[in-house]
Amino acid sequence: MPRARSINQDPRRTAAAYENGSGCFSFYWIPPLAALFIACLLAVFALKAPTQTSALLVDTPISSADNLVLPIVTQELPVADNTNLVVSNSGLSANESSQSSNNPLFSFSIASSTGLSPIFTKEIQYWAKDIVRWANASSLDPNLVAVIMQIESCGDPRATSRSGAAGLFQVMPYHFHFGENPYNPETNALRGLDYLSRSLQTARGNARLAMAGYNGGIGVIARGEWSWAAETLRYVRYGAPIYEDASSGATSSSALEEWYEKYGASLCRQASNRLSISE
């Protein structure tokens, strides 16, 4: 029957049409497939675009004619170390930094290369050039080094304490290496100023605390002053104002004069004899 024959023929014709690449499937689906392909290409380009832009900003040198707006990058530049600073104040708070600029006991000045303060005794002035050289080698203020030598030995290279401290900076025996001569001025200065540098660093630039650490051991810096030994308290009582006078450009120091009268006269007399310094 015609209806039956018509129904039987349609499936075969449709399958043949698909196999030959013609018919309703190819006509209606080609545009969507093309649109999908174009969309995929656009997505790929969009994903690649930021990477190409970043490479341009980083790797491509920009001439004056390029109209590119670059992001502002804040970066700390390294500072050339062409001065002998006593100590860096990078670890100080804002309040401590402001104190360091006004208080001579906070030693952030550039090490002098011209000489010492005139307040020191003639025995210390005898070593002036050496003190400046040793101080510069250790990145210390020469006046601070001179204060330590003034109180410790008054410039006597053979000074020896009851506890065994020796030489210009009264360095304890355990700070020396095997075979070193503690009375050799160069060796004594090397070991003594190394300890002073570490004490000053621990004290975060506070010269008064550094003096306490040099006399009583670096461990006292973190402790309350009420626990310091009487000798250490006396050390900073005279050392701190002497250093303040030396740093401020004073021509005399009442603190040094008092120390000399009470504790330093015989010590300095011994140093003068050792160095053959005339009165």
NORBELRA-V241479 format. One record per pair of residues at least 24 apart in sequence whose C-alpha atoms are under 7 Angstrom apart, sorted by the first residue. I is the first residue (numbers start at 1). GAP is how many residues later the second one is. If there is no record, write none. Layout:
# NORBELRA-V241479
i:I gap:GAP
i:I gap:GAP
This chain:
# NORBELRA-V241479
i:83 gap:27
i:84 gap:26
i:84 gap:27
i:84 gap:52
i:84 gap:55
i:85 gap:24
i:85 gap:25
i:85 gap:26
i:85 gap:54
i:86 gap:24
i:86 gap:25
i:86 gap:53
i:86 gap:54
i:86 gap:55
i:87 gap:118
i:104 gap:140
i:104 gap:143
i:104 gap:144
i:105 gap:101
i:105 gap:102
i:105 gap:103
i:105 gap:135
i:105 gap:139
i:106 gap:99
i:106 gap:100
i:106 gap:101
i:107 gap:98
i:107 gap:99
i:107 gap:100
i:111 gap:25
i:111 gap:29
i:111 gap:30
i:111 gap:31
i:112 gap:29
i:112 gap:30
i:116 gap:26
i:116 gap:27
i:117 gap:26
i:117 gap:129
i:117 gap:132
i:118 gap:133
i:119 gap:127
i:119 gap:132
i:119 gap:133
i:119 gap:134
i:123 gap:31
i:123 gap:32
i:123 gap:145
i:123 gap:148
i:123 gap:149
i:124 gap:26
i:124 gap:30
i:124 gap:31
i:134 gap:55
i:138 gap:55
i:143 gap:100
i:143 gap:103
i:143 gap:104
i:144 gap:99
i:147 gap:92
i:147 gap:95
i:147 gap:96
i:153 gap:114
i:154 gap:113
i:154 gap:114
i:154 gap:117
i:155 gap:116
i:156 gap:115
i:156 gap:118
i:157 gap:26
i:157 gap:28
i:158 gap:25
i:208 gap:28
i:208 gap:32
i:211 gap:25
i:212 gap:24
